[in-house]
Amino acid sequence: MERPIKVRLHVLSPIHIGCDDVYEPTCFVIDEQKKKLIEFDPLEFVKNLKNDERDKLNKIASSGNLLEIFKTIKRFYKFTIKGREVEVTDYLVNHYKKRILEAVTFDKNAVVNQFTILKTAYNPHTNMPYIPGSSVKGAIRTAFLNKQAKLKNITNFKGKSDELETLLLERSEGKMKIPTDPFRMVKVSDFQPAGDVKSKIIYAINRKKQKTDRKTLAEKKGVCQIFEVIQPGAIFEGIININTPLDLSDIKVTITADDLFTSLNKFYAPLLENEIKTLKDMGIFVPLINEINEKFNKQINKTAFIIRIGRHSGAEAITIEGNRRIKIMQGKNKEGQMQYEYKSSSTTIWLASESPKQESNAGLLPFGWAILEKVQENNV
């Protein structure tokens, strides 16, 4: 029998869930005063151009000089043209001025790569961010698999991750894998905004967990990741449905609501505590645990459960305790081949930052932490 459960997702730290879409540089400008990126309809932009402006833009566009195209769009853009506005960091405002508006020489790769800004998942009809149900279901699944591994006392599994899942869920292999997977009984809706939801375009920086003078590979390569995140404080609502397998089905593991929700805190709470401690050792102080205790103290383990979703959630959050083999890059050997080794924990952490080369630790935040709150459960 299906049991719909109404749930709320409370965002505690920046969340980015990719949607294979970017902010096209020819479809946005940055308002330096408001510190906001404005994404506009290109057809509306062209319609508002004067004849001489349109002719000049066509001439510049035919040259293929992206830098001049971006400059011209900024110069001709009229702020009466409405568009979707997203907050940006001070550094990105200056980055835009220096790399685009004040640049003299044109380098196609530099211009494009410097401003590849990934969008978080959004509803194209409302332009509002949402949380895909598949992301929440994936996080719940990982926590449940961790619970199963402890129950079955399975550690140091040497096979592939899919083989481990098959063992833990007691499902069949090959073509019968999906029909016998108990998680096909779990349906998670997309999570829609409950009230005002704010997003922001930030940088992601990579830091070593242990104190060292050595930079991470991302830092050495000057990798610059810019993407939109849902800001802390946002709340989303969704529905989780759990079906009971038919007696004649080949599903051997029955999943209950209690199984799912209790497995979340058992898996994610220790990860959060370890990460907060690691950050503290790095000189980064993040009051997430205090915030959870203040807002959800009486609800923890009853109706409020810790979860982690989205990009840069960390390898530990998507692998099973006691069975982790996390690939650690060691750089290239003399022959130029990349070297790896496998460990039970990651050696670096990605953090949300106001700039790509932030020297201080002020304002740095881990990605993906949230509270999944059970609001209502009805039998139907």
C-alpha positions in Angstrom: 0.0 0.0 0.0 1.3 3.4 -0.9 2.1 5.9 1.8 2.5 9.5 0.7 4.7 11.5 3.0 4.9 15.2 2.8 8.4 16.5 3.4 10.3 19.8 3.5 13.9 20.3 2.6 15.7 23.0 4.6 18.9 24.2 2.8 21.7 24.7 5.4 24.7 25.3 3.0 25.0 26.2 -0.7 23.5 23.5 -3.0 24.2 23.2 -6.8 22.5 20.5 -8.8 23.4 20.6 -12.4 20.9 20.8 -15.2 23.2 20.7 -18.3 22.5 24.4 -18.9 24.7 27.5 -18.6 24.3 31.3 -18.5 25.2 32.2 -22.1 27.5 35.2 -22.2 25.5 36.7 -25.1 22.3 36.5 -23.0 23.4 38.3 -19.8 25.0 41.4 -18.5 26.2 42.1 -15.0 24.9 45.2 -13.2 27.9 46.4 -11.3 25.8 48.6 -9.0 23.2 46.0 -8.0 25.9 43.2 -8.1 23.5 41.0 -10.1 23.7 39.0 -13.3 20.7 39.8 -15.5 19.7 37.1 -18.0 17.6 38.5 -20.7 15.6 37.3 -23.8 17.9 37.9 -26.8 14.9 38.5 -29.0 13.7 41.2 -26.6 17.2 42.7 -26.5 17.4 42.9 -30.3 13.8 44.3 -30.6 14.8 47.2 -28.4 17.9 48.1 -30.4 17.9 51.2 -32.6 18.6 50.7 -36.3 22.2 51.9 -36.1 22.8 49.7 -33.0 21.4 46.7 -34.7 23.6 47.2 -37.7 26.7 47.7 -35.6 26.0 44.5 -33.6 25.4 42.5 -36.8 28.8 43.7 -38.1 30.6 42.9 -34.9 28.9 39.5 -34.7 30.0 38.5 -38.2 33.6 39.1 -37.1 33.4 36.3 -34.6 35.2 38.5 -31.9 33.4 37.3 -28.8 35.1 40.0 -26.6 33.7 42.8 -28.8 30.3 41.1 -29.0 30.1 41.0 -25.2 31.2 44.6 -24.9 28.7 45.7 -27.4 25.8 43.8 -25.8 26.7 45.5 -22.4 26.9 48.9 -24.1 23.6 48.6 -25.9 21.7 46.8 -23.1 18.8 48.9 -21.7 17.9 48.2 -18.1 14.2 48.6 -19.0 14.5 45.1 -20.5 13.5 42.8 -17.7 15.2 39.6 -17.1 16.0 37.0 -14.4 18.3 38.5 -11.8 20.8 36.5 -9.8 23.1 37.8 -7.1 26.9 37.6 -7.8 30.0 38.0 -5.7 32.1 41.2 -5.6 34.9 39.4 -7.2 32.8 38.3 -10.2 31.7 41.9 -10.7 35.4 42.9 -10.9 36.2 39.8 -12.9 33.6 40.8 -15.5 34.9 44.4 -15.7 38.5 43.3 -16.1 38.1 40.3 -18.4 35.3 41.7 -20.6 34.6 45.4 -20.3 38.2 46.6 -19.9 40.0 43.9 -21.9 42.0 44.9 -25.0 43.2 41.7 -26.6 40.9 38.9 -27.6 41.5 35.3 -26.7 38.5 33.1 -27.5 39.4 30.4 -25.1 40.1 32.7 -22.2 36.8 34.7 -22.8 34.6 31.6 -23.0 36.3 29.6 -20.2 36.4 32.6 -17.8 32.6 32.9 -18.0 31.3 29.4 -18.2 28.6 29.8 -15.4 26.6 26.6 -14.7 23.0 27.0 -13.7 21.4 25.1 -10.9 18.3 23.0 -11.7 15.4 25.4 -12.4 11.9 25.4 -13.8 12.0 27.0 -17.3 8.4 28.2 -16.9 8.9 30.1 -13.6 12.7 30.5 -13.7 12.7 29.4 -10.1 15.2 26.8 -8.7 13.9 23.4 -7.6 15.4 20.2 -6.1 15.2 17.2 -8.4 13.6 14.2 -6.7 16.3 12.0 -8.1 19.0 13.8 -6.1 17.1 13.3 -2.9 16.3 9.7 -3.7 20.0 9.1 -4.5 21.1 10.5 -1.1 18.4 8.4 0.7 19.5 5.3 -1.1 23.1 5.7 -0.1 22.1 6.1 3.6 20.0 3.0 3.4 22.7 1.0 1.7 25.1 2.0 4.5 22.5 0.7 7.0 22.3 -2.6 5.1 26.1 -3.0 5.1 26.1 -2.6 8.9 23.3 -5.1 9.3 25.0 -7.7 7.1 28.4 -6.9 8.5 29.9 -6.3 5.0 33.2 -4.5 4.9 36.2 -4.2 2.6 34.2 -5.3 -0.4 36.6 -5.6 -3.4 34.1 -5.7 -6.2 32.4 -2.9 -8.1 30.0 -0.6 -6.4 27.1 -2.0 -8.4 27.9 -5.5 -7.3 28.0 -4.3 -3.7 24.5 -2.8 -4.1 23.2 -6.0 -5.6 24.5 -7.9 -2.5 23.1 -5.4 0.0 19.6 -5.1 -1.7 19.5 -8.9 -2.4 18.4 -8.2 -5.9 19.0 -10.3 -9.0 21.7 -9.5 -11.6 21.4 -8.8 -15.3 18.0 -8.1 -16.8 16.2 -8.8 -13.5 18.3 -6.2 -11.6 15.7 -3.4 -11.8 12.6 -5.4 -11.3 14.1 -6.9 -8.1 15.5 -3.6 -6.8 13.5 -2.6 -3.7 14.1 1.1 -4.5 11.7 0.9 -7.4 9.0 0.9 -4.7 10.2 4.4 -3.5 9.0 7.4 -5.5 10.4 10.8 -4.7 8.8 13.9 -6.3 10.7 17.0 -7.3 10.9 19.5 -4.5 9.3 22.9 -5.3 10.1 26.2 -3.6 8.0 27.0 -0.5 8.2 30.8 -0.4 11.1 32.9 -1.5 14.2 31.0 -2.7 17.4 32.9 -3.4 20.3 31.8 -5.6 23.8 33.2 -6.0 26.7 32.7 -8.4 29.8 31.8 -6.5 33.2 30.1 -6.9 34.2 26.6 -5.8 37.7 26.3 -4.4 39.6 23.1 -3.5 41.6 22.9 -0.3 43.7 20.1 1.2 42.3 18.8 4.5 45.7 18.4 6.1 47.9 21.5 6.7 50.5 21.6 4.0 52.3 24.0 1.7 51.4 21.9 -1.3 48.5 23.0 -3.5 45.8 20.7 -4.7 45.9 19.8 -8.4 42.9 22.1 -9.0 44.8 25.0 -7.5 47.9 24.2 -9.5 46.0 24.2 -12.8 44.1 27.3 -11.9 40.8 25.6 -12.3 38.1 28.2 -12.0 34.6 26.8 -11.2 31.8 29.3 -11.3 28.2 28.1 -10.7 24.9 29.1 -9.3 23.9 27.8 -5.9 20.7 27.8 -3.9 21.5 29.8 -0.8 21.1 28.7 2.8 17.6 29.4 4.3 15.7 28.2 1.3 12.9 25.7 1.9 11.4 23.3 -0.6 8.5 20.9 -0.4 7.9 17.4 -1.9 6.3 14.0 -1.5 7.8 10.6 -0.9 5.7 7.6 -1.8 6.6 4.1 -0.5 4.9 1.1 -2.0 4.8 -2.3 -0.4 5.9 -5.1 -2.9 3.3 -7.6 -4.0 3.6 -11.1 -2.4 4.4 -12.5 -5.8 7.2 -10.1 -6.6 10.9 -11.1 -6.4 11.8 -8.1 -4.2 13.4 -9.6 -1.1 14.2 -6.4 0.9 11.1 -4.5 2.1 11.7 -0.8 2.7 9.7 1.1 5.3 9.5 4.9 6.0 11.2 4.3 9.3 14.0 2.4 7.6 14.6 5.3 5.2 14.4 8.2 7.6 16.4 6.6 10.5 19.1 5.6 8.1 19.7 9.3 7.2 20.9 10.5 10.5 22.9 7.4 11.2 24.8 7.9 8.0 25.0 11.7 7.5 25.2 13.0 11.1 28.7 11.4 11.7 29.8 12.7 8.3 28.7 16.2 9.2 30.4 16.0 12.6 33.7 14.8 11.0 33.6 17.5 8.3 33.0 20.3 10.8 35.9 19.0 12.9 38.1 18.8 9.7 37.1 22.4 8.8 37.9 23.6 12.3 41.3 22.0 12.1 41.8 23.9 8.8 40.9 27.1 10.6 37.4 27.3 9.0 34.5 27.6 11.5 31.1 26.6 10.3 28.2 26.7 12.8 26.0 24.1 11.0 25.6 21.8 14.0 24.7 24.6 16.3 22.2 25.8 13.7 20.6 22.4 13.5 20.4 22.1 17.2 18.8 25.5 17.6 16.2 25.0 14.8 15.5 21.3 15.0 16.6 20.1 18.4 13.4 18.5 19.5 12.7 17.1 16.0 16.1 15.3 15.3 15.6 11.6 14.9 11.8 12.1 15.1 10.8 14.3 12.1 14.0 16.0 11.1 16.9 14.2 9.4 20.3 15.3 8.0 20.9 14.8 4.3 23.5 15.9 1.8 22.8 16.5 -1.9 24.3 18.1 -5.0 27.7 18.9 -6.5 30.8 18.7 -4.3 29.0 16.8 -1.5 32.2 14.8 -1.0 33.2 11.3 -1.9 32.3 10.0 1.6 28.6 11.1 1.2 28.2 8.9 -1.9 30.1 5.8 -0.8 29.4 3.2 1.9 31.3 3.2 5.2 33.7 0.4 5.6 33.8 -0.2 1.8 35.2 3.0 0.5 37.8 3.1 -2.2 38.2 6.8 -3.1 40.4 7.5 -6.0 43.1 10.1 -5.1 45.1 11.7 -7.9 48.8 11.7 -7.3 49.9 13.8 -10.3 51.8 12.6 -13.4 54.8 10.3 -13.5 57.9 10.8 -15.7 56.1 9.4 -18.7 53.3 12.0 -18.3 50.7 9.4 -17.1 48.4 10.3 -14.3 48.9 8.3 -11.1 46.2 7.3 -8.6 45.9 5.6 -5.3 42.8 4.5 -3.4 42.0 5.5 0.2 39.1 5.3 2.6 38.7 9.0 2.8 39.3 12.0 0.5 42.2 14.3 1.0 40.7 17.6 -0.3 37.4 19.4 0.2 35.5 21.8 -2.1 34.2 25.0 -0.5 31.8 27.7 -1.7 33.8 31.0 -1.9 33.3 34.6 -2.8 36.4 34.4 -5.1 38.6 31.8 -6.8 41.7 32.7 -4.8 40.4 33.6 -1.4 43.3 33.8 1.0 41.3 34.1 4.2 38.8 31.5 5.5 36.0 34.0 6.2 32.7 33.0 4.6 33.9 29.7 3.3 31.1 27.0 3.4 30.9 23.3 2.5 28.4 22.3 -0.1 25.1 20.3 0.0 24.0 20.1 3.6 20.2 20.2 4.4 17.5 18.9 6.7 14.8 16.7 5.4 11.7 17.3 7.6 8.8 14.8 7.7 5.7 17.0 7.8 2.8 14.6 7.2 2.2 10.9 6.6 -1.1 9.4 5.5 -2.1 5.9 4.7 -4.1 5.6 1.5 
